[in-house]
Amino acid sequence: MINKENIELFFDYVDQVSILLFDKEKQPYLEGMNEAFNFLLDDEFDKEYNEEIVSKIKEFKEQITGVNFQSEEVRKAVQLCLLRGYKHANESNALITPDTIGIFISYLIQKLYGTKEIQTIFDPLIGTGNLLYTVANNLNKDVKVFGVDNDMLKCKLSRNLGDLLDIENEIFFQDTLTYYDYGFDVIVSDIEDIFSDEYFPYQVINHHMDGLSDGGYFISLINNDFFEQPKNDVFKEEITKKGNIFGLIKLSESLFKNSPKSILIIRKKGKEVREVKDFLLVDLPSFSDLEEFNNTINKIDSWFQNRKDDIQWK
């Protein structure tokens, strides 16, 4: 059971450290968050601070020393801090994938994999890690997570968050299109378009499909105009050499008012991987409309039940 008081306690610790370093050192809030994590984990900092600041941070840490935090309490507190940090930096909160999406994706993974053991999850655009760790926490399995990002601070934050949650992790600071690794059980990502000569989401998916194990799933948030981009036909042709589009779940526009999104599911081909004859196509209602949402979940459950022979693992 999640304890809201524990969430507030952990939030207060990180927030107090971040504000202190912002006031005394003019250090950005997100960097202060990372220092709060560093001190909590190792009693160390990335930078040197005077005795007054260190003494104050020790006082903040003592306020939560001995508290037995659940991993979801820590993650939720960190998410609240990230929202504040992005506001401080005048960056969009859209950079943080909503909790409800991560929880829903973990539900999908459980349906897709069944009793199949999941050991590794990879996010090729990990950012601060909220999506990846939400999924990992809600799977209730002992998994190792991998991630890539081209922002050093976000890599540090996501590494520290993984350590705080006691989730084994490897986070790499580099351009995702230069990263190569193989044998991941599942890939999850929230792919935003960036200005480039080619449509970036196509590049990311095409590049990292090679990293999946046979039969593994690439589950990604995409903009609703994903299949309306130039070279869409080329993308489909390239992807069908590696995998099959398994499903498309349109999310409620209330979640992403400025840029409506869907969840795209692609399955990696393999010698013993069957192709589902009809793919999963769902319009997901608002998470706040419990009756409609539960009705839709029941329909998804029935869809999987009727096709369990096609998606079973050998």
C-alpha positions as CSV (number, residue, x, y, z in Angstrom):
1,M,0.0,0.0,0.0
2,I,1.4,3.3,-1.1
3,N,1.9,5.8,1.9
4,K,1.3,9.4,0.8
5,E,3.1,10.7,3.8
6,N,6.2,8.8,2.7
7,I,5.9,10.3,-0.8
8,E,5.8,13.8,0.8
9,L,8.7,13.0,3.1
10,F,10.9,11.9,0.2
11,F,9.8,14.8,-2.0
12,D,10.5,17.3,0.8
13,Y,14.1,16.0,1.2
14,V,14.9,16.3,-2.5
15,D,13.0,19.6,-2.9
16,Q,14.8,21.2,0.1
17,V,18.2,20.2,-1.2
18,S,17.4,21.4,-4.7
19,I,16.1,24.8,-3.4
20,L,19.1,25.2,-1.0
21,L,21.6,24.7,-3.9
22,F,19.6,27.0,-6.1
23,D,19.5,29.8,-3.6
24,K,23.1,29.5,-2.3
25,E,24.9,28.3,-5.5
26,K,22.5,29.4,-8.3
27,Q,22.5,25.7,-9.3
28,P,19.6,24.6,-11.5
29,Y,16.9,22.7,-9.7
30,L,17.4,19.5,-11.7
31,E,21.2,19.5,-10.9
32,G,20.2,20.0,-7.2
33,M,18.0,16.9,-7.5
34,N,20.9,14.9,-8.7
35,E,23.1,16.1,-5.8
36,A,20.3,15.1,-3.4
37,F,20.4,11.6,-4.9
38,N,24.2,11.5,-4.8
39,F,24.3,12.3,-1.1
40,L,21.4,9.9,-0.2
41,L,23.2,7.1,-2.0
42,D,26.9,7.7,-1.2
43,D,27.2,10.7,1.1
44,E,29.1,12.4,-1.8
45,F,28.5,15.2,-4.3
46,D,29.5,15.9,-7.8
47,K,30.7,19.4,-6.7
48,E,32.3,20.9,-3.6
49,Y,30.2,22.9,-1.2
50,N,31.0,24.9,1.9
51,E,30.5,23.4,5.4
52,E,27.2,25.4,6.0
53,I,25.6,23.9,2.9
54,V,26.8,20.3,3.6
55,S,25.6,20.6,7.3
56,K,22.2,21.7,6.1
57,I,21.9,18.9,3.6
58,K,22.9,16.4,6.4
59,E,20.0,17.8,8.4
60,F,17.6,17.2,5.5
61,K,18.8,13.7,5.1
62,E,18.4,12.9,8.8
63,Q,14.7,13.7,8.4
64,I,14.2,10.6,6.2
65,T,16.9,8.3,7.6
66,G,15.3,5.1,8.9
67,V,12.1,5.5,6.9
68,N,11.3,2.4,4.9
69,F,10.3,3.7,1.5
70,Q,8.6,1.5,-1.0
71,S,10.0,1.8,-4.5
72,E,6.8,3.3,-6.0
73,E,6.8,5.9,-3.2
74,V,10.3,7.0,-4.1
75,R,9.5,7.0,-7.9
76,K,6.3,9.0,-7.4
77,A,8.1,11.6,-5.2
78,V,10.9,11.9,-7.8
79,Q,8.3,12.5,-10.5
80,L,6.8,15.3,-8.5
81,C,10.3,16.8,-8.1
82,L,11.0,16.4,-11.9
83,L,7.8,18.3,-12.6
84,R,9.0,21.1,-10.4
85,G,12.4,21.0,-11.9
86,Y,11.1,21.3,-15.5
87,K,9.0,24.2,-14.4
88,H,12.1,25.9,-12.9
89,A,14.0,25.3,-16.2
90,N,11.0,26.6,-18.3
91,E,10.8,23.2,-20.0
92,S,7.7,21.4,-20.9
93,N,6.2,18.8,-18.5
94,A,5.4,16.8,-21.7
95,L,9.0,15.5,-21.4
96,I,7.7,13.2,-18.5
97,T,5.5,10.4,-19.7
98,P,2.4,10.2,-17.4
99,D,2.3,7.4,-14.8
100,T,-0.9,6.0,-16.2
101,I,0.8,5.3,-19.5
102,G,3.6,3.4,-17.9
103,I,1.2,1.4,-15.8
104,F,-0.9,0.6,-18.8
105,I,2.2,-0.5,-20.8
106,S,3.2,-2.8,-18.0
107,Y,-0.3,-4.4,-18.2
108,L,0.2,-4.9,-22.0
109,I,3.6,-6.5,-21.4
110,Q,2.1,-9.0,-19.0
111,K,-0.5,-9.8,-21.6
112,L,2.1,-10.1,-24.4
113,Y,4.6,-12.1,-22.5
114,G,2.4,-14.2,-20.2
115,T,4.7,-16.7,-18.3
116,K,7.7,-15.8,-20.5
117,E,10.5,-14.6,-18.3
118,I,11.5,-11.0,-18.8
119,Q,15.1,-10.2,-17.8
120,T,15.9,-7.0,-19.7
121,I,14.0,-3.9,-20.7
122,F,15.5,-1.2,-22.9
123,D,14.5,2.4,-23.5
124,P,16.4,4.0,-26.4
125,L,15.3,7.5,-25.3
126,I,15.3,7.2,-21.5
127,G,15.4,10.8,-20.4
128,T,15.0,10.9,-16.7
129,G,13.7,7.4,-16.7
130,N,10.1,7.8,-15.5
131,L,8.5,5.6,-18.2
132,L,11.1,2.8,-17.9
133,Y,11.0,2.7,-14.1
134,T,7.2,2.9,-14.0
135,V,7.0,-0.1,-16.2
136,A,9.7,-2.0,-14.3
137,N,8.1,-1.3,-10.9
138,N,4.7,-2.4,-12.0
139,L,5.8,-5.6,-13.6
140,N,6.8,-6.9,-10.1
141,K,9.7,-8.8,-11.7
142,D,13.4,-8.8,-11.1
143,V,14.6,-7.1,-14.3
144,K,17.7,-5.2,-15.5
145,V,17.0,-2.0,-17.4
146,F,19.1,-0.3,-20.0
147,G,18.8,3.2,-21.4
148,V,20.4,5.7,-23.7
149,D,20.2,9.5,-23.7
150,N,22.2,12.3,-25.2
151,D,21.8,14.6,-22.1
152,M,24.3,13.9,-19.4
153,L,22.3,15.3,-16.5
154,K,19.3,13.2,-17.5
155,C,21.5,10.1,-17.7
156,K,22.8,10.9,-14.1
157,L,19.3,11.3,-12.9
158,S,18.0,8.1,-14.4
159,R,21.1,6.2,-13.1
160,N,20.5,7.5,-9.6
161,L,16.8,6.8,-9.7
162,G,17.5,3.2,-10.7
163,D,19.9,2.9,-7.8
164,L,17.4,4.4,-5.4
165,L,14.7,1.9,-6.6
166,D,17.2,-0.9,-6.3
167,I,16.8,-1.8,-10.0
168,E,19.9,-3.0,-11.8
169,N,20.6,-0.5,-14.6
170,E,23.0,0.5,-17.3
171,I,22.5,4.0,-18.7
172,F,24.6,5.3,-21.6
173,F,25.3,8.9,-22.5
174,Q,25.3,8.9,-26.3
175,D,23.3,9.4,-29.4
176,T,20.7,6.6,-29.6
177,L,21.3,6.0,-33.3
178,T,25.0,5.2,-32.5
179,Y,24.1,2.6,-29.8
180,Y,24.1,-1.0,-30.6
181,D,23.3,-3.9,-28.3
182,Y,21.4,-7.2,-28.7
183,G,19.1,-9.6,-27.0
184,F,16.7,-7.3,-25.1
185,D,13.4,-9.0,-24.1
186,V,11.3,-5.8,-24.6
187,I,11.8,-2.2,-25.7
188,V,9.7,0.6,-24.5
189,S,9.9,4.3,-25.4
190,D,8.2,7.6,-25.8
191,I,9.5,8.9,-29.1
192,E,9.3,12.6,-29.8
193,D,10.0,13.9,-33.2
194,I,13.1,16.2,-33.5
195,F,14.1,18.2,-36.5
196,S,16.1,16.1,-38.9
197,D,16.3,15.2,-42.6
198,E,14.4,12.0,-41.8
199,Y,11.5,11.4,-39.5
200,F,13.2,10.6,-36.2
201,P,10.7,8.1,-34.8
202,Y,11.2,6.0,-37.9
203,Q,14.9,6.1,-37.5
204,V,14.7,5.0,-33.8
205,I,12.4,2.1,-34.3
206,N,14.2,0.8,-37.4
207,H,17.6,1.1,-35.7
208,H,16.6,-0.6,-32.4
209,M,14.4,-3.4,-33.8
210,D,17.7,-5.3,-34.3
211,G,18.3,-5.2,-30.6
212,L,15.2,-7.2,-29.7
213,S,15.3,-11.0,-29.1
214,D,13.2,-13.0,-31.6
215,G,9.6,-12.6,-30.6
216,G,10.2,-9.6,-28.5
217,Y,8.0,-6.5,-28.6
218,F,8.8,-2.9,-29.3
219,I,6.2,-0.8,-27.5
220,S,6.3,2.9,-28.2
221,L,4.3,6.1,-27.7
222,I,4.0,7.8,-31.1
223,N,2.2,10.9,-32.4
224,N,-1.1,10.2,-34.2
225,D,0.3,11.4,-37.4
226,F,3.1,8.8,-37.3
227,F,1.8,7.0,-40.4
228,E,1.3,10.2,-42.4
229,Q,4.9,11.2,-42.6
230,P,7.0,11.3,-45.8
231,K,8.7,7.9,-46.5
232,N,6.0,6.1,-44.5
233,D,5.9,3.4,-47.1
234,V,9.7,2.9,-47.0
235,F,9.5,2.6,-43.2
236,K,6.8,0.0,-43.4
237,E,8.8,-2.0,-45.9
238,E,11.9,-1.9,-43.8
239,I,10.1,-2.8,-40.6
240,T,8.2,-5.8,-42.1
241,K,11.6,-7.3,-42.9
242,K,12.3,-7.4,-39.1
243,G,8.9,-7.6,-37.5
244,N,5.2,-7.4,-37.7
245,I,3.0,-4.6,-36.6
246,F,1.0,-6.2,-33.7
247,G,-1.2,-3.5,-32.5
248,L,-2.1,0.2,-32.3
249,I,-3.9,1.7,-29.3
250,K,-5.2,5.2,-29.6
251,L,-5.0,7.1,-26.4
252,S,-7.5,9.6,-25.1
253,E,-6.8,13.1,-26.3
254,S,-7.3,14.3,-22.7
255,L,-3.8,13.0,-22.0
256,F,-2.0,14.9,-24.7
257,K,-4.1,17.8,-25.7
258,N,-1.4,19.5,-27.9
259,S,-0.2,16.4,-29.6
260,P,-2.5,13.3,-29.4
261,K,-0.7,10.0,-29.1
262,S,-1.1,6.3,-29.6
263,I,0.8,3.2,-28.5
264,L,2.4,1.2,-31.3
265,I,3.3,-2.4,-30.8
266,I,5.7,-4.2,-33.1
267,R,6.8,-7.9,-32.7
268,K,10.3,-9.0,-33.8
269,K,10.2,-11.9,-36.3
270,G,11.7,-15.3,-35.5
271,K,11.7,-18.9,-36.8
272,E,9.0,-20.0,-34.3
273,V,7.1,-16.7,-34.1
274,R,3.7,-16.7,-35.5
275,E,2.1,-13.7,-37.2
276,V,-1.2,-12.7,-35.7
277,K,-3.9,-12.7,-38.5
278,D,-5.5,-9.5,-37.2
279,F,-3.8,-6.9,-35.2
280,L,-4.9,-5.3,-31.9
281,L,-6.8,-2.0,-32.7
282,V,-8.2,-0.1,-29.7
283,D,-9.5,3.4,-28.9
284,L,-8.6,3.8,-25.2
285,P,-11.0,6.1,-23.3
286,S,-9.9,8.4,-20.6
287,F,-8.4,6.7,-17.5
288,S,-10.7,8.8,-15.4
289,D,-13.8,7.2,-17.0
290,L,-13.6,4.0,-15.0
291,E,-16.7,2.3,-16.5
292,E,-15.6,2.8,-20.1
293,F,-12.0,2.1,-19.3
294,N,-12.8,-1.2,-17.6
295,N,-15.1,-2.2,-20.5
296,T,-12.2,-1.6,-22.9
297,I,-9.8,-3.6,-20.7
298,N,-12.2,-6.5,-20.8
299,K,-12.3,-6.3,-24.6
300,I,-8.5,-6.3,-24.7
301,D,-8.4,-9.3,-22.3
302,S,-10.9,-11.2,-24.6
303,W,-8.8,-10.3,-27.7
304,F,-5.7,-11.9,-26.1
305,Q,-7.6,-14.9,-24.8
306,N,-8.9,-15.6,-28.3
307,R,-5.4,-15.4,-29.8
308,K,-3.3,-17.1,-27.1
309,D,-2.2,-19.8,-29.5
310,D,-0.9,-17.2,-32.0
311,I,1.1,-15.2,-29.4
312,Q,2.3,-18.0,-27.2
313,W,6.1,-18.4,-26.6
314,K,7.8,-21.6,-27.6
